[in-house]
Amino acid sequence: MRRTTGSRASAPRALAWVTPETSEADRAFVGTPRVHAIEYGWLASMGNAAARPSELHA
């Protein structure tokens, strides 16, 4: 499972997604192919923010 965390310049967040190498136990724990989470203290600010989809092309 890949994990990443946010930078200091943005809202604290954590992301997780499954890969072909992800174990069945980790897949069951995550429960979905991808999870995004933010710290509770940022919830109100993020709820009032405009969401814009973006794609990163590597």
N, C-alpha and C positions, 0 to 999 in steps of 0.2 A: 504494500500500500504506500502510495506517495503522500507525503505531508509537506506543507509549506506554512510559513507564518508571515504576517504582514510586516511592513517596514515601520519605522517610527513616524514617518510622515503621513501615514494613512491610519485608518481605523484598525485597531488590533483585531486580527482575524485568524482563523485557522481553516485550512482546506484539506480535504482528504478524498482520494478517489482510488478505485480499484484498478489494478493492472493485471495482465495475464499471470504474473507471478504471485498475486495476492492469494493467500491461503483461504480455504473455505471458512475457517474459524474467523478470520478477519472480515471476510465478506459478510458473514452472519452478524458480526458485531456492528459493522457500518450500516447494514440493512438496505443500502441503496448504492448505486454506482458512484455517487458523488455527494459530498456534504460540505456545506459552507457554514461557518459559525462566527459570531462576533462576541466580544465581551459584553456582559450585561450593561455596564456603564455607558456603552455606546448605543444601546438599543433605541433610545428616543431620538438621538441625532440621526441615526441611519434610517429610522422610520419616516423622518421628515425630508430625507434627501431624495432627489430625483434619481431613478435607476436608469442607467444606459447600458445596453448590451454592447459588448466589444469582442473582437476576435483577435488573437495574437497569431500571426503567421510566422512560423520559424523557418 
